[in-house]
Amino acid sequence: MWNMEPVEVTARFDLDGKIIPLTFSWREKNYKVASVGRSWEDEAGRHILVMTPGDRIYQLVFIPAESLWYLHPLDSDRMPS
């Protein structure tokens, strides 16, 4: 599987069961989700593209079997260190 880092995510579920991430913590920093984009499911889990203020895009991955969230870097040049 590709490179993913564990993250802590605060999310809510709407009436249809759709997951809506609100915030996430990564590398000791908290990020607010400004908007939620495309989502899909595959053998790795539920993938959700999110945008934070400043127009940074991240891919969050929820793995139901583990009940854990991961972050998959999309553009390493734009990722804060």
Phi and psi restraints in degrees (range 20) as a CNS / XPLOR table:
assign (resid 1 and name C) (resid 2 and name N)
       (resid 2 and name CA) (resid 2 and name C) 1.0 -70.3 20.0 2
assign (resid 2 and name N) (resid 2 and name CA)
       (resid 2 and name C) (resid 3 and name N) 1.0 172.8 20.0 2
assign (resid 2 and name C) (resid 3 and name N)
       (resid 3 and name CA) (resid 3 and name C) 1.0 -68.3 20.0 2
assign (resid 3 and name N) (resid 3 and name CA)
       (resid 3 and name C) (resid 4 and name N) 1.0 119.1 20.0 2
assign (resid 3 and name C) (resid 4 and name N)
       (resid 4 and name CA) (resid 4 and name C) 1.0 -134.5 20.0 2
assign (resid 4 and name N) (resid 4 and name CA)
       (resid 4 and name C) (resid 5 and name N) 1.0 145.9 20.0 2
assign (resid 4 and name C) (resid 5 and name N)
       (resid 5 and name CA) (resid 5 and name C) 1.0 -114.7 20.0 2
assign (resid 5 and name N) (resid 5 and name CA)
       (resid 5 and name C) (resid 6 and name N) 1.0 139.1 20.0 2
assign (resid 5 and name C) (resid 6 and name N)
       (resid 6 and name CA) (resid 6 and name C) 1.0 -66.2 20.0 2
assign (resid 6 and name N) (resid 6 and name CA)
       (resid 6 and name C) (resid 7 and name N) 1.0 142.2 20.0 2
assign (resid 6 and name C) (resid 7 and name N)
       (resid 7 and name CA) (resid 7 and name C) 1.0 -139.2 20.0 2
assign (resid 7 and name N) (resid 7 and name CA)
       (resid 7 and name C) (resid 8 and name N) 1.0 158.1 20.0 2
assign (resid 7 and name C) (resid 8 and name N)
       (resid 8 and name CA) (resid 8 and name C) 1.0 -99.8 20.0 2
assign (resid 8 and name N) (resid 8 and name CA)
       (resid 8 and name C) (resid 9 and name N) 1.0 128.6 20.0 2
assign (resid 8 and name C) (resid 9 and name N)
       (resid 9 and name CA) (resid 9 and name C) 1.0 -124.3 20.0 2
assign (resid 9 and name N) (resid 9 and name CA)
       (resid 9 and name C) (resid 10 and name N) 1.0 136.4 20.0 2
assign (resid 9 and name C) (resid 10 and name N)
       (resid 10 and name CA) (resid 10 and name C) 1.0 -102.5 20.0 2
assign (resid 10 and name N) (resid 10 and name CA)
       (resid 10 and name C) (resid 11 and name N) 1.0 123.7 20.0 2
assign (resid 10 and name C) (resid 11 and name N)
       (resid 11 and name CA) (resid 11 and name C) 1.0 -141.7 20.0 2
assign (resid 11 and name N) (resid 11 and name CA)
       (resid 11 and name C) (resid 12 and name N) 1.0 164.2 20.0 2
assign (resid 11 and name C) (resid 12 and name N)
       (resid 12 and name CA) (resid 12 and name C) 1.0 -128.2 20.0 2
assign (resid 12 and name N) (resid 12 and name CA)
       (resid 12 and name C) (resid 13 and name N) 1.0 161.3 20.0 2
assign (resid 12 and name C) (resid 13 and name N)
       (resid 13 and name CA) (resid 13 and name C) 1.0 -112.1 20.0 2
assign (resid 13 and name N) (resid 13 and name CA)
       (resid 13 and name C) (resid 14 and name N) 1.0 131.3 20.0 2
assign (resid 13 and name C) (resid 14 and name N)
       (resid 14 and name CA) (resid 14 and name C) 1.0 -81.6 20.0 2
assign (resid 14 and name N) (resid 14 and name CA)
       (resid 14 and name C) (resid 15 and name N) 1.0 -177.7 20.0 2
assign (resid 14 and name C) (resid 15 and name N)
       (resid 15 and name CA) (resid 15 and name C) 1.0 -63.4 20.0 2
assign (resid 15 and name N) (resid 15 and name CA)
       (resid 15 and name C) (resid 16 and name N) 1.0 -23.4 20.0 2
assign (resid 15 and name C) (resid 16 and name N)
       (resid 16 and name CA) (resid 16 and name C) 1.0 -91.0 20.0 2
assign (resid 16 and name N) (resid 16 and name CA)
       (resid 16 and name C) (resid 17 and name N) 1.0 1.9 20.0 2
assign (resid 16 and name C) (resid 17 and name N)
       (resid 17 and name CA) (resid 17 and name C) 1.0 87.2 20.0 2
assign (resid 17 and name N) (resid 17 and name CA)
       (resid 17 and name C) (resid 18 and name N) 1.0 5.0 20.0 2
assign (resid 17 and name C) (resid 18 and name N)
       (resid 18 and name CA) (resid 18 and name C) 1.0 -70.0 20.0 2
assign (resid 18 and name N) (resid 18 and name CA)
       (resid 18 and name C) (resid 19 and name N) 1.0 134.1 20.0 2
assign (resid 18 and name C) (resid 19 and name N)
       (resid 19 and name CA) (resid 19 and name C) 1.0 -84.0 20.0 2
assign (resid 19 and name N) (resid 19 and name CA)
       (resid 19 and name C) (resid 20 and name N) 1.0 128.9 20.0 2
assign (resid 19 and name C) (resid 20 and name N)
       (resid 20 and name CA) (resid 20 and name C) 1.0 -123.9 20.0 2
assign (resid 20 and name N) (resid 20 and name CA)
       (resid 20 and name C) (resid 21 and name N) 1.0 100.0 20.0 2
assign (resid 20 and name C) (resid 21 and name N)
       (resid 21 and name CA) (resid 21 and name C) 1.0 -65.1 20.0 2
assign (resid 21 and name N) (resid 21 and name CA)
       (resid 21 and name C) (resid 22 and name N) 1.0 138.9 20.0 2
assign (resid 21 and name C) (resid 22 and name N)
       (resid 22 and name CA) (resid 22 and name C) 1.0 -109.5 20.0 2
assign (resid 22 and name N) (resid 22 and name CA)
       (resid 22 and name C) (resid 23 and name N) 1.0 -42.7 20.0 2
assign (resid 22 and name C) (resid 23 and name N)
       (resid 23 and name CA) (resid 23 and name C) 1.0 -147.6 20.0 2
assign (resid 23 and name N) (resid 23 and name CA)
       (resid 23 and name C) (resid 24 and name N) 1.0 161.7 20.0 2
assign (resid 23 and name C) (resid 24 and name N)
       (resid 24 and name CA) (resid 24 and name C) 1.0 -148.8 20.0 2
assign (resid 24 and name N) (resid 24 and name CA)
       (resid 24 and name C) (resid 25 and name N) 1.0 153.7 20.0 2
assign (resid 24 and name C) (resid 25 and name N)
       (resid 25 and name CA) (resid 25 and name C) 1.0 -114.7 20.0 2
assign (resid 25 and name N) (resid 25 and name CA)
       (resid 25 and name C) (resid 26 and name N) 1.0 128.3 20.0 2
assign (resid 25 and name C) (resid 26 and name N)
       (resid 26 and name CA) (resid 26 and name C) 1.0 -144.7 20.0 2
assign (resid 26 and name N) (resid 26 and name CA)
       (resid 26 and name C) (resid 27 and name N) 1.0 128.8 20.0 2
assign (resid 26 and name C) (resid 27 and name N)
       (resid 27 and name CA) (resid 27 and name C) 1.0 51.5 20.0 2
assign (resid 27 and name N) (resid 27 and name CA)
       (resid 27 and name C) (resid 28 and name N) 1.0 48.0 20.0 2
assign (resid 27 and name C) (resid 28 and name N)
       (resid 28 and name CA) (resid 28 and name C) 1.0 64.0 20.0 2
assign (resid 28 and name N) (resid 28 and name CA)
       (resid 28 and name C) (resid 29 and name N) 1.0 22.5 20.0 2
assign (resid 28 and name C) (resid 29 and name N)
       (resid 29 and name CA) (resid 29 and name C) 1.0 -126.8 20.0 2
assign (resid 29 and name N) (resid 29 and name CA)
       (resid 29 and name C) (resid 30 and name N) 1.0 144.4 20.0 2
assign (resid 29 and name C) (resid 30 and name N)
       (resid 30 and name CA) (resid 30 and name C) 1.0 -100.5 20.0 2
assign (resid 30 and name N) (resid 30 and name CA)
       (resid 30 and name C) (resid 31 and name N) 1.0 138.2 20.0 2
assign (resid 30 and name C) (resid 31 and name N)
       (resid 31 and name CA) (resid 31 and name C) 1.0 -125.4 20.0 2
assign (resid 31 and name N) (resid 31 and name CA)
       (resid 31 and name C) (resid 32 and name N) 1.0 133.3 20.0 2
assign (resid 31 and name C) (resid 32 and name N)
       (resid 32 and name CA) (resid 32 and name C) 1.0 -91.4 20.0 2
assign (resid 32 and name N) (resid 32 and name CA)
       (resid 32 and name C) (resid 33 and name N) 1.0 137.7 20.0 2
assign (resid 32 and name C) (resid 33 and name N)
       (resid 33 and name CA) (resid 33 and name C) 1.0 -86.2 20.0 2
assign (resid 33 and name N) (resid 33 and name CA)
       (resid 33 and name C) (resid 34 and name N) 1.0 117.6 20.0 2
assign (resid 33 and name C) (resid 34 and name N)
       (resid 34 and name CA) (resid 34 and name C) 1.0 -84.2 20.0 2
assign (resid 34 and name N) (resid 34 and name CA)
       (resid 34 and name C) (resid 35 and name N) 1.0 -35.4 20.0 2
assign (resid 34 and name C) (resid 35 and name N)
       (resid 35 and name CA) (resid 35 and name C) 1.0 -155.4 20.0 2
assign (resid 35 and name N) (resid 35 and name CA)
       (resid 35 and name C) (resid 36 and name N) 1.0 154.7 20.0 2
assign (resid 35 and name C) (resid 36 and name N)
       (resid 36 and name CA) (resid 36 and name C) 1.0 -112.8 20.0 2
assign (resid 36 and name N) (resid 36 and name CA)
       (resid 36 and name C) (resid 37 and name N) 1.0 132.2 20.0 2
assign (resid 36 and name C) (resid 37 and name N)
       (resid 37 and name CA) (resid 37 and name C) 1.0 -105.4 20.0 2
assign (resid 37 and name N) (resid 37 and name CA)
       (resid 37 and name C) (resid 38 and name N) 1.0 -140.2 20.0 2
assign (resid 37 and name C) (resid 38 and name N)
       (resid 38 and name CA) (resid 38 and name C) 1.0 -64.2 20.0 2
assign (resid 38 and name N) (resid 38 and name CA)
       (resid 38 and name C) (resid 39 and name N) 1.0 148.4 20.0 2
assign (resid 38 and name C) (resid 39 and name N)
       (resid 39 and name CA) (resid 39 and name C) 1.0 -138.6 20.0 2
assign (resid 39 and name N) (resid 39 and name CA)
       (resid 39 and name C) (resid 40 and name N) 1.0 151.9 20.0 2
assign (resid 39 and name C) (resid 40 and name N)
       (resid 40 and name CA) (resid 40 and name C) 1.0 -155.8 20.0 2
assign (resid 40 and name N) (resid 40 and name CA)
       (resid 40 and name C) (resid 41 and name N) 1.0 165.0 20.0 2
assign (resid 40 and name C) (resid 41 and name N)
       (resid 41 and name CA) (resid 41 and name C) 1.0 -125.4 20.0 2
assign (resid 41 and name N) (resid 41 and name CA)
       (resid 41 and name C) (resid 42 and name N) 1.0 138.9 20.0 2
assign (resid 41 and name C) (resid 42 and name N)
       (resid 42 and name CA) (resid 42 and name C) 1.0 -144.0 20.0 2
assign (resid 42 and name N) (resid 42 and name CA)
       (resid 42 and name C) (resid 43 and name N) 1.0 -167.0 20.0 2
assign (resid 42 and name C) (resid 43 and name N)
       (resid 43 and name CA) (resid 43 and name C) 1.0 -64.1 20.0 2
assign (resid 43 and name N) (resid 43 and name CA)
       (resid 43 and name C) (resid 44 and name N) 1.0 -22.0 20.0 2
assign (resid 43 and name C) (resid 44 and name N)
       (resid 44 and name CA) (resid 44 and name C) 1.0 -78.7 20.0 2
assign (resid 44 and name N) (resid 44 and name CA)
       (resid 44 and name C) (resid 45 and name N) 1.0 -29.4 20.0 2
assign (resid 44 and name C) (resid 45 and name N)
       (resid 45 and name CA) (resid 45 and name C) 1.0 146.0 20.0 2
assign (resid 45 and name N) (resid 45 and name CA)
       (resid 45 and name C) (resid 46 and name N) 1.0 -159.5 20.0 2
assign (resid 45 and name C) (resid 46 and name N)
       (resid 46 and name CA) (resid 46 and name C) 1.0 -95.2 20.0 2
assign (resid 46 and name N) (resid 46 and name CA)
       (resid 46 and name C) (resid 47 and name N) 1.0 116.4 20.0 2
assign (resid 46 and name C) (resid 47 and name N)
       (resid 47 and name CA) (resid 47 and name C) 1.0 -97.5 20.0 2
assign (resid 47 and name N) (resid 47 and name CA)
       (resid 47 and name C) (resid 48 and name N) 1.0 135.6 20.0 2
assign (resid 47 and name C) (resid 48 and name N)
       (resid 48 and name CA) (resid 48 and name C) 1.0 -138.0 20.0 2
assign (resid 48 and name N) (resid 48 and name CA)
       (resid 48 and name C) (resid 49 and name N) 1.0 123.5 20.0 2
assign (resid 48 and name C) (resid 49 and name N)
       (resid 49 and name CA) (resid 49 and name C) 1.0 -85.9 20.0 2
assign (resid 49 and name N) (resid 49 and name CA)
       (resid 49 and name C) (resid 50 and name N) 1.0 130.9 20.0 2
assign (resid 49 and name C) (resid 50 and name N)
       (resid 50 and name CA) (resid 50 and name C) 1.0 -129.8 20.0 2
assign (resid 50 and name N) (resid 50 and name CA)
       (resid 50 and name C) (resid 51 and name N) 1.0 153.0 20.0 2
assign (resid 50 and name C) (resid 51 and name N)
       (resid 51 and name CA) (resid 51 and name C) 1.0 -119.9 20.0 2
assign (resid 51 and name N) (resid 51 and name CA)
       (resid 51 and name C) (resid 52 and name N) 1.0 136.5 20.0 2
assign (resid 51 and name C) (resid 52 and name N)
       (resid 52 and name CA) (resid 52 and name C) 1.0 -102.5 20.0 2
assign (resid 52 and name N) (resid 52 and name CA)
       (resid 52 and name C) (resid 53 and name N) 1.0 164.7 20.0 2
assign (resid 52 and name C) (resid 53 and name N)
       (resid 53 and name CA) (resid 53 and name C) 1.0 -54.6 20.0 2
assign (resid 53 and name N) (resid 53 and name CA)
       (resid 53 and name C) (resid 54 and name N) 1.0 140.1 20.0 2
assign (resid 53 and name C) (resid 54 and name N)
       (resid 54 and name CA) (resid 54 and name C) 1.0 95.9 20.0 2
assign (resid 54 and name N) (resid 54 and name CA)
       (resid 54 and name C) (resid 55 and name N) 1.0 3.6 20.0 2
assign (resid 54 and name C) (resid 55 and name N)
       (resid 55 and name CA) (resid 55 and name C) 1.0 62.0 20.0 2
assign (resid 55 and name N) (resid 55 and name CA)
       (resid 55 and name C) (resid 56 and name N) 1.0 33.6 20.0 2
assign (resid 55 and name C) (resid 56 and name N)
       (resid 56 and name CA) (resid 56 and name C) 1.0 -89.5 20.0 2
assign (resid 56 and name N) (resid 56 and name CA)
       (resid 56 and name C) (resid 57 and name N) 1.0 134.8 20.0 2
assign (resid 56 and name C) (resid 57 and name N)
       (resid 57 and name CA) (resid 57 and name C) 1.0 -108.0 20.0 2
assign (resid 57 and name N) (resid 57 and name CA)
       (resid 57 and name C) (resid 58 and name N) 1.0 134.9 20.0 2
assign (resid 57 and name C) (resid 58 and name N)
       (resid 58 and name CA) (resid 58 and name C) 1.0 -130.3 20.0 2
assign (resid 58 and name N) (resid 58 and name CA)
       (resid 58 and name C) (resid 59 and name N) 1.0 153.4 20.0 2
assign (resid 58 and name C) (resid 59 and name N)
       (resid 59 and name CA) (resid 59 and name C) 1.0 -111.5 20.0 2
assign (resid 59 and name N) (resid 59 and name CA)
       (resid 59 and name C) (resid 60 and name N) 1.0 114.3 20.0 2
assign (resid 59 and name C) (resid 60 and name N)
       (resid 60 and name CA) (resid 60 and name C) 1.0 -95.2 20.0 2
assign (resid 60 and name N) (resid 60 and name CA)
       (resid 60 and name C) (resid 61 and name N) 1.0 142.5 20.0 2
assign (resid 60 and name C) (resid 61 and name N)
       (resid 61 and name CA) (resid 61 and name C) 1.0 -127.7 20.0 2
assign (resid 61 and name N) (resid 61 and name CA)
       (resid 61 and name C) (resid 62 and name N) 1.0 121.9 20.0 2
assign (resid 61 and name C) (resid 62 and name N)
       (resid 62 and name CA) (resid 62 and name C) 1.0 -102.5 20.0 2
assign (resid 62 and name N) (resid 62 and name CA)
       (resid 62 and name C) (resid 63 and name N) 1.0 125.9 20.0 2
assign (resid 62 and name C) (resid 63 and name N)
       (resid 63 and name CA) (resid 63 and name C) 1.0 -107.8 20.0 2
assign (resid 63 and name N) (resid 63 and name CA)
       (resid 63 and name C) (resid 64 and name N) 1.0 100.4 20.0 2
assign (resid 63 and name C) (resid 64 and name N)
       (resid 64 and name CA) (resid 64 and name C) 1.0 -57.8 20.0 2
assign (resid 64 and name N) (resid 64 and name CA)
       (resid 64 and name C) (resid 65 and name N) 1.0 -37.2 20.0 2
assign (resid 64 and name C) (resid 65 and name N)
       (resid 65 and name CA) (resid 65 and name C) 1.0 -62.5 20.0 2
assign (resid 65 and name N) (resid 65 and name CA)
       (resid 65 and name C) (resid 66 and name N) 1.0 -28.3 20.0 2
assign (resid 65 and name C) (resid 66 and name N)
       (resid 66 and name CA) (resid 66 and name C) 1.0 -101.5 20.0 2
assign (resid 66 and name N) (resid 66 and name CA)
       (resid 66 and name C) (resid 67 and name N) 1.0 -13.9 20.0 2
assign (resid 66 and name C) (resid 67 and name N)
       (resid 67 and name CA) (resid 67 and name C) 1.0 54.1 20.0 2
assign (resid 67 and name N) (resid 67 and name CA)
       (resid 67 and name C) (resid 68 and name N) 1.0 40.9 20.0 2
assign (resid 67 and name C) (resid 68 and name N)
       (resid 68 and name CA) (resid 68 and name C) 1.0 -128.6 20.0 2
assign (resid 68 and name N) (resid 68 and name CA)
       (resid 68 and name C) (resid 69 and name N) 1.0 153.7 20.0 2
assign (resid 68 and name C) (resid 69 and name N)
       (resid 69 and name CA) (resid 69 and name C) 1.0 -109.0 20.0 2
assign (resid 69 and name N) (resid 69 and name CA)
       (resid 69 and name C) (resid 70 and name N) 1.0 147.4 20.0 2
assign (resid 69 and name C) (resid 70 and name N)
       (resid 70 and name CA) (resid 70 and name C) 1.0 -135.2 20.0 2
assign (resid 70 and name N) (resid 70 and name CA)
       (resid 70 and name C) (resid 71 and name N) 1.0 157.0 20.0 2
assign (resid 70 and name C) (resid 71 and name N)
       (resid 71 and name CA) (resid 71 and name C) 1.0 -113.2 20.0 2
assign (resid 71 and name N) (resid 71 and name CA)
       (resid 71 and name C) (resid 72 and name N) 1.0 130.5 20.0 2
assign (resid 71 and name C) (resid 72 and name N)
       (resid 72 and name CA) (resid 72 and name C) 1.0 -109.0 20.0 2
assign (resid 72 and name N) (resid 72 and name CA)
       (resid 72 and name C) (resid 73 and name N) 1.0 112.1 20.0 2
assign (resid 72 and name C) (resid 73 and name N)
       (resid 73 and name CA) (resid 73 and name C) 1.0 -60.1 20.0 2
assign (resid 73 and name N) (resid 73 and name CA)
       (resid 73 and name C) (resid 74 and name N) 1.0 133.5 20.0 2
assign (resid 73 and name C) (resid 74 and name N)
       (resid 74 and name CA) (resid 74 and name C) 1.0 -97.3 20.0 2
assign (resid 74 and name N) (resid 74 and name CA)
       (resid 74 and name C) (resid 75 and name N) 1.0 -41.3 20.0 2
assign (resid 74 and name C) (resid 75 and name N)
       (resid 75 and name CA) (resid 75 and name C) 1.0 -138.3 20.0 2
assign (resid 75 and name N) (resid 75 and name CA)
       (resid 75 and name C) (resid 76 and name N) 1.0 94.3 20.0 2
assign (resid 75 and name C) (resid 76 and name N)
       (resid 76 and name CA) (resid 76 and name C) 1.0 -60.3 20.0 2
assign (resid 76 and name N) (resid 76 and name CA)
       (resid 76 and name C) (resid 77 and name N) 1.0 -25.5 20.0 2
assign (resid 76 and name C) (resid 77 and name N)
       (resid 77 and name CA) (resid 77 and name C) 1.0 -68.9 20.0 2
assign (resid 77 and name N) (resid 77 and name CA)
       (resid 77 and name C) (resid 78 and name N) 1.0 -26.6 20.0 2
assign (resid 77 and name C) (resid 78 and name N)
       (resid 78 and name CA) (resid 78 and name C) 1.0 -99.0 20.0 2
assign (resid 78 and name N) (resid 78 and name CA)
       (resid 78 and name C) (resid 79 and name N) 1.0 -6.5 20.0 2
assign (resid 78 and name C) (resid 79 and name N)
       (resid 79 and name CA) (resid 79 and name C) 1.0 -76.7 20.0 2
assign (resid 79 and name N) (resid 79 and name CA)
       (resid 79 and name C) (resid 80 and name N) 1.0 129.5 20.0 2
assign (resid 79 and name C) (resid 80 and name N)
       (resid 80 and name CA) (resid 80 and name C) 1.0 -68.6 20.0 2
assign (resid 80 and name N) (resid 80 and name CA)
       (resid 80 and name C) (resid 81 and name N) 1.0 147.6 20.0 2
